[in-house]
Amino acid sequence: MVVIERIDSLPLDLLQPLVAEAESVGFRALGRLVDDWHSGRNRFDGPGEALFVACDGGRIIGVCGLNRDPYDNDQLVGRVRHLYVACDRRRVGVGTRLVSAVVDSARGRFASLRLRTSSLVADAFYRSLGFMPVANEPDCTHRLVLDGERRGTLRA
């Protein structure tokens, strides 16, 4: 049974197999997450920030974070960070549940969420969750509006 948990400390012993898998397929963001955590640059502990893991039987099978967007001066803009799901656990809803936890956590604190991806598969995934493509912003490819008339929706 997959459980999504918000974490306040980084269980490196449990996260390391996922980091190694991610790096083996060319996804280096989890390694940066660990490096940033250890250096203190990003511990997902600012106002409204959070880090979530998906666990199954004691194994971490996914991770996704929420930060205030460091590429935008607006304090009401959050950023989806470092989403990764283990290769053998994809396409069964784990990523959707992780992003849903991030969106739920962001509501009431952030007006919108932004992210950047260069993957066509990730583009389709985020569009399926209600994120809209963004053009001509070097640090953003997708945005989800969380309040106002164009309220974003996440389909779980």
FIRO-117920 format. One line per 10 residues: for each residue z negated, y negated, x of N, C-alpha, C. Coordinates in Angstrom, 3 decimals. Each point is the difference from the previous one (the first is absolute). Last residue first. Layout:
N
Z/Y/X/Z/Y/X/Z/Y/X; ...
//
This chain:
156
9.722/-13.777/-7.231/-0.595/1.129/0.735/0.638/1.293/-0.391; 1.440/-5.429/0.137/0.109/1.222/-0.798/-0.551/1.171/0.807; -0.765/-5.533/-0.084/0.135/1.163/0.857/0.022/1.229/-0.884; 1.041/-5.646/-0.429/-0.533/1.238/-0.558/0.241/1.117/0.985; -0.346/-5.855/-0.260/0.520/1.241/0.551/-0.623/1.205/-0.664; 0.888/-5.126/-2.039/-1.027/0.940/0.468/0.624/1.309/0.476; 1.654/-4.677/-1.368/0.758/1.115/0.566/-0.962/1.043/0.557; -1.718/-3.973/-1.951/0.944/0.529/-0.985/0.754/1.218/0.507; -4.664/-0.793/2.371/0.983/-0.930/-0.530/0.946/0.694/-0.964; -2.272/2.730/4.130/-0.486/-0.821/-1.110/1.094/-0.948/-0.459
0.673/3.280/3.501/-1.146/0.600/-0.686/-0.521/-0.832/-1.157; 4.797/1.143/3.035/-0.787/-1.091/-0.568/-1.098/0.622/-0.858; 2.891/1.896/4.334/-0.500/0.355/-1.323/-0.874/-1.148/-0.470; 4.164/0.944/4.000/-1.154/-0.737/-0.540/-0.338/0.553/-1.387; 3.136/1.005/5.010/-0.350/0.305/-1.384/-1.250/-0.778/-0.411; 1.963/-0.416/4.368/1.170/0.576/-0.672/-0.244/0.246/-1.489; -1.959/-3.166/4.536/-0.222/0.564/-1.329/1.308/0.545/-0.559; -0.605/-2.646/4.086/-1.189/0.842/0.020/-0.284/0.671/-1.333; 3.773/-3.053/0.826/-0.014/0.945/1.117/-1.184/0.967/0.004; 2.840/-2.298/-4.005/-1.355/-0.181/0.525/-0.175/1.019/1.114
3.976/-0.326/-2.971/-0.148/-1.165/0.879/-1.433/-0.336/0.387; 0.468/3.075/-4.290/1.039/-0.309/0.990/-0.414/-1.214/0.828; -2.393/4.216/-3.142/-0.041/-1.405/0.390/1.070/-0.209/1.062; -1.342/3.867/-4.235/0.524/-0.341/1.325/-0.003/-1.514/0.205; -3.629/2.488/-3.177/1.348/-0.556/-0.051/0.477/-0.322/1.412; -3.697/3.615/-2.466/0.206/-1.010/1.039/1.462/-0.448/-0.060; -1.853/3.579/-2.760/0.024/-1.357/-0.534/0.131/-1.098/1.029; 0.123/4.957/0.494/-1.365/-0.413/-0.340/-0.065/-1.432/-0.511; 4.038/2.029/1.569/-0.434/0.839/-1.120/-1.409/-0.363/-0.467; 1.814/-2.099/3.842/0.666/-0.483/-1.223/-0.466/0.806/-1.208
-1.473/1.445/4.214/-0.687/-1.221/-0.427/0.643/-0.604/-1.244; 2.098/3.849/1.821/-1.371/0.312/-0.408/-0.697/-1.255/-0.530; 4.253/-0.460/1.966/0.093/0.615/-1.328/-1.390/0.313/-0.550; 0.175/-1.634/4.392/0.505/-1.021/-0.921/0.039/0.561/-1.418; -0.991/2.964/3.473/-1.154/-0.826/-0.364/0.409/-1.106/-0.973; 3.425/2.643/1.720/-0.854/0.844/-0.833/-1.222/-0.803/-0.465; 2.915/-2.005/3.071/0.613/0.048/-1.327/-0.824/0.856/-0.958; -1.953/-2.756/4.361/0.403/1.327/-0.483/0.600/-0.081/-1.401; -2.198/-3.449/2.713/1.430/0.096/0.319/0.582/1.322/-0.498; -4.373/-3.543/-1.438/0.470/1.333/0.382/1.471/-0.081/0.355
-4.754/-3.156/-1.494/1.282/0.046/0.703/0.300/1.459/0.332; -3.171/-3.175/-3.821/0.092/1.033/1.027/1.347/-0.123/0.677; -3.812/-2.563/-3.854/1.259/0.069/0.728/-0.056/1.167/0.972; -2.584/-2.112/-4.832/-0.033/0.851/1.186/1.382/0.011/0.619; -3.056/-3.578/-3.448/1.164/0.847/0.265/-0.249/0.822/1.251; -3.412/-2.662/-1.869/0.979/-0.270/-1.052/1.245/0.856/0.169; -5.334/1.081/1.510/1.307/-0.453/0.459/0.927/-0.205/-1.199; -4.452/1.223/-0.881/-0.179/-0.671/1.298/1.303/-0.603/0.498; -0.273/2.453/-4.104/-1.156/-0.884/-0.082/-0.283/-0.736/1.294; 2.657/4.444/0.483/-0.061/-0.775/-1.250/-1.289/-0.810/-0.061
0.927/3.209/3.533/0.513/-1.359/0.199/-0.123/-0.870/-1.248; -1.136/4.691/0.036/-0.962/-0.737/0.821/0.409/-1.465/0.152; 2.957/2.930/-2.188/-1.211/-0.173/-0.814/-1.043/-0.815/0.744; 3.872/1.195/2.387/0.305/-0.988/-1.044/-1.227/-0.260/-0.861; -0.368/3.391/3.238/0.137/-1.305/0.646/0.234/-1.091/-1.049; -0.052/4.421/-1.489/-1.356/-0.402/0.408/0.026/-1.372/0.659; 4.138/1.911/-1.067/-0.708/-0.380/-1.216/-1.425/-0.451/0.314; 2.567/1.842/3.443/0.444/-1.369/-0.300/-0.682/-0.502/-1.269; -0.904/4.438/1.141/-0.518/-0.899/1.035/0.394/-1.452/-0.291; 1.753/3.372/-2.799/-1.445/-0.175/-0.231/-0.628/-0.925/1.036
4.537/1.164/0.509/-0.172/-0.816/-1.206/-1.469/-0.268/-0.267; 1.073/2.970/3.471/0.333/-1.379/0.351/-0.181/-0.941/-1.177; -0.580/4.612/-0.816/-1.055/-0.503/0.886/0.264/-1.461/0.367; 2.835/3.109/-2.798/-0.810/-1.076/-0.559/-1.075/-0.575/0.894; 3.486/3.414/0.935/-0.895/0.569/-1.007/-0.982/-1.043/-0.535; 3.366/-0.354/3.718/0.686/0.208/-1.281/-0.842/0.749/-1.030; -1.592/0.607/5.058/0.807/-1.063/-0.612/0.613/0.472/-1.308; -2.781/2.331/3.493/-0.642/-0.418/-1.253/0.761/-1.118/-0.701; 0.988/2.007/4.406/-0.093/1.148/-0.908/-0.641/-0.347/-1.345; 0.465/-3.322/3.498/1.329/0.515/-0.374/-0.078/1.132/-1.017
-3.790/-3.832/0.250/0.385/1.181/0.785/1.304/0.588/-0.543; -0.948/-5.168/-0.681/-0.431/1.248/-0.634/0.525/1.154/0.850; -0.907/-5.766/0.273/0.570/1.212/0.569/-0.612/1.200/-0.715; -0.009/-5.861/0.286/0.075/1.162/-0.892/0.667/1.156/0.733; -1.399/-4.754/1.563/-0.133/1.318/0.633/0.025/1.192/-0.957; -0.760/-4.798/-2.275/0.125/0.329/1.417/-0.082/1.497/0.260; 0.730/-4.463/-3.770/-0.144/1.454/0.046/0.293/0.419/1.435; -1.780/-4.957/-1.639/1.060/0.782/0.636/-0.372/1.479/-0.025; -1.100/-5.155/-2.776/-0.456/1.181/0.722/1.185/0.756/0.578; -1.283/-5.261/-1.855/1.061/0.984/0.241/-0.569/1.129/0.855
-2.246/-4.156/-1.261/0.105/0.869/-1.174/1.100/1.044/0.135; -1.007/-3.549/3.198/-1.135/0.925/-0.022/0.048/0.979/-1.174; 4.082/-2.578/2.724/-0.665/0.006/-1.297/-1.089/1.079/-0.009; 3.151/-0.714/3.635/-1.173/-0.889/0.042/-0.786/-0.014/-1.301; 3.013/4.034/2.402/0.100/-0.997/-1.058/-1.280/-0.834/0.016; 0.672/3.844/2.771/1.271/-0.703/0.180/0.211/-1.090/-1.039; -3.729/3.154/0.134/-0.096/-0.871/1.175/1.270/-0.814/0.247; -2.400/2.097/-4.582/1.259/0.029/0.746/-0.060/-0.961/1.186; -4.148/2.760/-1.958/0.607/-1.282/-0.319/1.237/-0.062/0.877; -1.145/4.883/-0.896/-0.490/-1.168/0.732/0.452/-1.262/-0.709
-0.352/5.752/-0.663/0.222/-1.290/-0.639/-0.641/-1.074/0.862; 1.838/5.606/0.625/-0.934/-1.105/0.090/0.457/-1.236/-0.743; 0.505/5.861/0.539/0.647/-1.255/-0.398/-1.058/-1.099/0.009; 1.064/5.808/1.075/-0.764/-1.222/0.252/0.807/-1.199/-0.488; -0.406/6.003/-0.033/0.683/-1.270/-0.210/-0.932/-1.164/0.246; -1.260/4.615/0.464/1.435/0.242/-0.172/0.783/-1.288/-0.242; -4.922/2.310/2.028/0.615/-1.262/-0.396/1.502/0.217/-0.030; -3.907/3.819/-0.766/1.129/-0.451/0.827/0.498/-1.341/-0.520; -3.460/2.654/-2.133/-0.500/-0.477/1.287/1.081/-0.488/0.944; 1.068/1.573/-4.453/-0.729/1.046/0.698/-0.493/-0.417/1.375
2.886/-3.476/-1.690/0.116/1.261/-0.717/-0.690/1.070/0.834; 0.713/-5.865/-0.486/-0.565/1.198/0.630/0.205/1.205/-0.904; 1.629/-5.474/1.076/0.139/1.116/-0.941/-0.475/1.239/0.743; -1.300/-5.464/0.765/0.553/1.257/0.489/0.116/0.968/-1.171; -0.511/-5.784/0.987/-0.131/1.204/-0.819/0.586/1.197/0.731; -1.965/-5.477/0.653/0.748/1.096/0.602/-0.305/1.266/-0.798; -0.279/-5.858/-0.680/-0.499/1.363/-0.203/0.901/0.990/0.738; -1.250/-5.803/-1.340/0.688/1.032/0.783/-0.643/1.370/-0.198; -1.452/-4.437/-1.816/1.026/0.696/-0.762/0.687/1.135/0.732; -2.522/-3.314/3.057/-0.086/-0.125/-1.453/1.190/0.671/-0.699
-0.899/2.081/4.701/0.037/-1.375/-0.467/-0.116/-0.046/-1.515; 0.271/3.975/2.950/-1.303/-0.423/-0.499/-0.057/-1.475/-0.380; 3.214/3.332/2.371/0.136/-0.041/-1.453/-1.309/-0.421/-0.660; 1.056/0.093/4.760/-0.860/1.059/-0.533/0.006/0.006/-1.524; 2.589/-2.210/4.635/0.167/0.252/-1.436/-0.858/1.189/-0.396; -0.354/-1.947/4.371/1.023/-0.904/-0.563/0.170/0.180/-1.500; -2.891/2.512/3.254/-0.595/-0.945/-0.933/1.005/-0.965/-0.626; 0.514/3.955/3.073/-0.084/-1.309/0.656/-0.697/-1.027/-0.881; 0.766/4.400/-1.675/-0.881/0.091/1.168/-0.150/-1.340/0.715; 2.983/0.293/-3.680/-1.372/0.258/-0.452/-0.948/-0.024/1.201
4.600/-0.326/0.831/-0.530/-1.245/-0.563/-1.433/0.173/-0.471; 2.279/3.837/1.560/-0.202/-0.958/1.091/-0.628/-1.292/-0.505; 1.234/3.218/-3.231/-1.136/0.477/0.805/-0.300/-0.988/1.133; 3.789/-0.915/-2.610/-1.191/-0.102/-0.830/-1.241/0.399/0.809; 4.185/0.646/1.979/-0.417/-1.415/0.031/-1.252/-0.203/-0.836; 1.928/4.229/-0.137/-0.561/-0.228/1.332/-0.478/-1.436/0.155; 2.298/1.058/-3.876/-1.349/0.580/-0.030/-0.678/-0.122/1.350; 4.525/-1.481/-0.520/-0.963/-0.886/-0.643/-1.407/0.591/-0.062; 4.393/1.875/1.667/-1.042/-0.407/0.939/-1.095/-0.864/-0.623; 4.059/3.814/-1.002/-0.761/-0.995/-0.763/-1.221/-0.395/0.822
3.334/3.503/1.168/0.401/-1.367/0.306/-0.706/-1.086/-0.783; -0.696/4.919/0.136/1.183/-0.315/-0.799/0.410/-1.461/0.148; -3.796/1.716/2.279/1.043/0.983/0.313/1.277/-0.232/-0.798; -3.954/-2.606/-0.767/0.666/-0.389/1.245/1.127/0.968/0.348; -2.651/1.026/-3.748/0.756/-1.231/-0.239/0.761/-0.426/1.249; -2.968/3.673/0.340/1.189/0.337/-0.779/0.876/-1.236/-0.198; -4.121/-0.688/2.085/0.904/0.759/0.878/1.283/0.378/-0.739; -3.403/-2.066/-2.482/0.566/-0.958/0.958/1.011/0.711/0.898; -2.489/2.673/-2.896/0.990/-0.769/-0.754/0.685/-1.028/0.909; -3.557/2.565/1.814/1.175/0.842/-0.270/1.095/-0.738/-0.775
-4.140/-2.396/0.898/0.865/0.241/1.159/1.177/0.947/-0.269; -3.784/-1.265/-3.040/1.252/-0.744/-0.104/0.990/0.361/1.106; -4.487/1.792/-0.247/0.755/0.482/-1.154/1.367/-0.665/-0.124; -2.933/-1.313/3.482/0.183/1.439/0.152/0.822/0.585/-1.147; -1.288/-4.631/-0.098/1.095/0.291/0.924/0.238/1.494/0.158; -2.095/-3.209/-3.711/-0.338/1.357/0.472/1.117/0.520/0.917; -1.831/-5.094/-1.474/1.206/0.772/0.284/-0.377/1.368/0.562; -2.538/-3.447/-3.679/0.024/0.366/1.410/1.175/0.940/0.212; -0.753/-1.701/-4.241/-0.495/-1.154/0.748/-0.094/0.276/1.490; 3.024/1.907/-4.690/-0.865/0.270/1.148/-0.379/-1.304/0.706
1.876/2.367/-4.994/-0.054/-1.233/0.783/-0.979/0.254/1.136; 2.919/3.879/-2.649/-1.284/-0.609/0.326/0.213/-1.301/0.747; 2.457/4.215/-3.203/0.257/-1.271/0.674/-1.346/-0.671/0.204; 1.532/5.391/-0.662/-0.926/-1.066/-0.347/0.387/-1.234/0.802; 2.118/5.184/-1.596/0.128/-1.218/0.792/-0.933/-1.075/-0.552; -0.143/5.591/-0.056/0.000/-1.181/-0.841/0.000/-1.243/0.885
//
